[in-house]
């Protein structure tokens, strides 16, 4: 199979890699529980968009380069592969087929294979065996891929060939933003005095994000928006699971177990690392769903803009 890259492909890879590097360096990120001084960088939000726009392989390369050129430790070098895998999975899902003319494989099959192997990898670890319910988000993503199969790629590529007007709805946008702010307030310590409020934060995030997406893109292209959303979600949780596996396997190599115990397990009253993962399920769910909402809004807008400018020439 001959690799053919156009000048536009090279330009996209360079731009996206540079953008990831800037995002990693400028934005502070979210602290990683269990790893002192480590952060989840916001390139995790943009990585699936790379795969959606320039395809799984070039998206993988762009995200990986952006991570590697900013890596400052062995741990960050390894985790540079996390957003790259996100771009790979999202790119596969928005692509009908992958491979050369002689060996065409369905994109959803490749995406489900990558995500499935990551989930299996979790259960092959001792931590995963003691926390069997932790991959609920990831299993949900795999089920979505198997249930929709090629429909995500079909919806994405159908919209890619159509031109429609884009009219935002400011009222709905304001309502969505207010809901997101309220959801964030529900997560604050002072909300714990009213026991039901913290449990309402996640559904309020979901409703607010849905309203924002609707306000920007309406129902006319709802199938296309859903395709980008599902592809982004599956890419983001693939990133998440690979990060989990890297974290587990570098304990006592790059991350001393004593540090995890003293900084996290003992203060939180948790028995072991598996308990830490179970404790973090609600936080991980809210974090990844929020990432998906942001990636959907940015991804849909960018795809539509590039399509109108005749710059979205990715072959499916």
N, C-alpha and C positions, 0 to 999 in steps of 0.2 A: 504494500500500500504506500503510495507516494504522498508525502505531506506537501500540500500546496497552501502557502500563506500569501495573502495579498498585502499590499501596503496598508490597507485599512485594518486588517487583522492585527498586524504588528503595532499599528498606532493605538488600537483599542487596548491591547495587552499592556503597552507602555503606560497609557493614561490610567488604566484601572490599577496597575501595580503602584504607580506613583500616588494615586489617590488613597489607596490602602495605607501606604507608608505615612502619608500626611495625617490621616485619621488616627492611626496608632500613636503617632508622636504628639499630636495636639490634644485630642480628647482624653480625659483621664481614665475612662473605663470603669467597670464595676469590679470591686474586690472579689477575688476568688477565695471562698471559704475553704480553709485547709492549707492554703499556700500563702504565707506571709509575703507582702510586697508584690503579689502578682495580681493582674487585672484581666477581666474579660474585655477586650477591646471592641470598639464599635464597628470594626471592619467585619465582624460577624453578621451585622445587619446587611452590609452591602455585598458580601461574597455571593449569595445566591443570585443577586441581580447580574453579576458578571457572567455566571453560567447561563442565565436566561437570555442575555443579550448576545454574547459571542460564542456560546456553545460550551459544552462540558469541559473539553480539553483545554481550550484557550482560557476559559474562566478559571479552571484549576491552576493553570500556570500563572495567571495574573495575580490571583490571591496568594499563591505560594511565594512569588517573588516579593510582593509587598510585605509579607510577614518576615521573610528571611533577611531582607536588607535592614529591618529595624530590630531584629532579635538581639538581645543583649545577654543571654544566658542559654545553657543547654536546654533548659525547660522550655524557654520561649522559642527555640529553634524547632523543637518537637511539636509544639502547639501551633506553629505556623502552618502545619498540614491540616489543621481543623477547618479554617475557612476555605481552604482549597478543596476539601472533600465536600463542603457545603455547595460550592459552585459546581462541582462535578455532578452531584445528585440533582440539583435544581436544573442544570443544563440537560441532563438525560431526560427528565420528566417533561420538559417543554420541547422535546425533539421526538419526532415520530420514530425514526430509525437512527442507528449509529453503525459505523463500519464502512467498508468499501462496497462496491457494487456486488461483489461475489458473496460477501458475508454480512448481510444486513440483520442487525439484532434490534429488537424493539427497545426504545429508550426506557420505557417503564420497567422492563425486565432488568436492565443494567442498574437502574436506580434502586429497585427492590433488592437486588443482589448485594449492593454496597451496604445499604441500611441493614439488611438481614445479617450480613457477616459481622457488622458492628454489634448488633444485639446478641448474637451468639458469643462474640468475644466477651461481652459483659458476664454471661453465665459461665464462662470458662475460668473466671477469676474467683478466688476465694471470697473476696468482698461481694461480688455479684451473687454468689450462691447464698450468702447470708442476707442479701437485700433483693429478693426475687421480684418484688413489686416495683422497684425503682424505675425500670424502663417503660413505665406506662405511656409516657409521651411518645417514646420511640416506637413502641409496638403499635400505637394508634396511627402513627405515620405510615408504618409498613402496611397496616390494614387498609388505609386510604389509598395507597398506591395499588395494592392488589384489587381493591374494589373498583377503582376508576380505570385502571390499566391505561390504555392509550388515549382516554378521553381528555386528559390534561394537555397532552401534546396536540391533539386535534383542535381543541378550543383555542390554544395559543396561536397556532398557525393559521386558523381560519380568520381570527381577528387581525392577524398580521397582514392579510390581503384586503382588508376592508378599510374604508375611510369614513369616519363619523365625526360629527361635531362634538365639542367638549365644552360643556357648560356646568360650572360648579354651582352648588346651592349653599350660599353663605349661612342661611339660618341653620341648616342641618350641620354645617361645619362647626358653628358656634356651640350647638348642643353637644356634639361629639367631644369637643375640647373640654367643655364643662364636665362631662361625664368622666373623662380621663383624669381631670384634676380631682374630682370627688373620689374616684377609685384610689388614687394615690394617697389622699388624705385618710382613707380607710386603713391604709397599711401603717400609718404612723402610730407610735407608742400610746399617744393619748386616746386613740380610738379603741384600745383594748379594754377600756372601762365599760364600754357597751359591747358585750361579748359577740353579738351577731355581726358587727361591722367588718371586722377583718375577714370574715367568710364571704362577705359581699364584694370584696375588692376585685377578685378575679372575674366574676360575671360582669361587674360594672366595667372593667377594662375591655372585655369582649364586646359589650354593647356599644361602648363609646368608640372603639376602633371600627366596628361595623358601620356606625353612623357616619364617621369621618370618611371612610371609603365610599359610602353611598353619596355623601355630599360632593365628593370630588368627581366621581365617575358615573353616578346614577345607575339605573337598572338596565339601560340599553346595552351595556357590555358586561353584564353581571357574570356571564359564563367565563369571559376572558379574565376578569378580575379574580374570580374564584380559582382559575387555573394558575395564575401567578401566585396567588396566596398559598395554595396547596404545595406548589413547587418550592416556594420560599420556606414554608414550614418544614417540609421534609429535609431540605438542605440544612436548615438551622439546627434541627435536632440531630442530624448526622454529625454536624460540627460538635454539638454538645456531647454526644456519646463518645466520639473519638477523644475529646478532651478528658472525659471521665476515665477512659482506659489508659491514657497517657499518665494521668495523675496517679492511678492505682499502681502502675508498673514502675514509677520512678520513686516510690516511697522507699526510704533508706538508701537511695542512690543519689538523687538530687534534693530530696526533701526528707529530712530526718523524721522518723515516726515520733520521736520525743517532742519535736516542735509542734506537730499536729495535736498531740495529746495536751501539751501545756497551753497552747493558744486557743484551742477549739474544743476538744473533747471534754476536758475537765471543767472549763467554765460553763459549758452547755449541759453538763451532766450526762454525757453520752458514753456508752460502754466501749465503742470501737469505731473504726472508719465506716463500716457498713451502717451503723446507727447514724453517722453524720450524713450519709447520702439520703437515708430515709427522712431525716429531719429537714433536708433541703428540698424535698419534693415540691411543696407549695411555692417556694421561692423560685425554683427552677421553672415551674410551670408558668408563673406570671412573667418571668423574665423572657422566656422563649416565645410566649404568645405576644408580648409587647414587641419583641424583635420582629416577629412575623407581620404584625400590623404595620410597622414602620417600613419594612421591606416591601410590603404589598403596595403601599401608597407611593413610595419612591420608584419602585420597579414599574408599576403600571404607567405612571407619568413619564418616566424616561423612555420606556418602550414606545409609547404613543408619539412622543416628540421625535425620537429617532426615525420612526416609521414615516412620519410626515416629511422629514428631511431626506428620505430615501437613503438613510445610513444604516438601517437595520437589514443587512443582506445575508444574515445567517441562513445557511441551507439546512433544512431538516431532512 
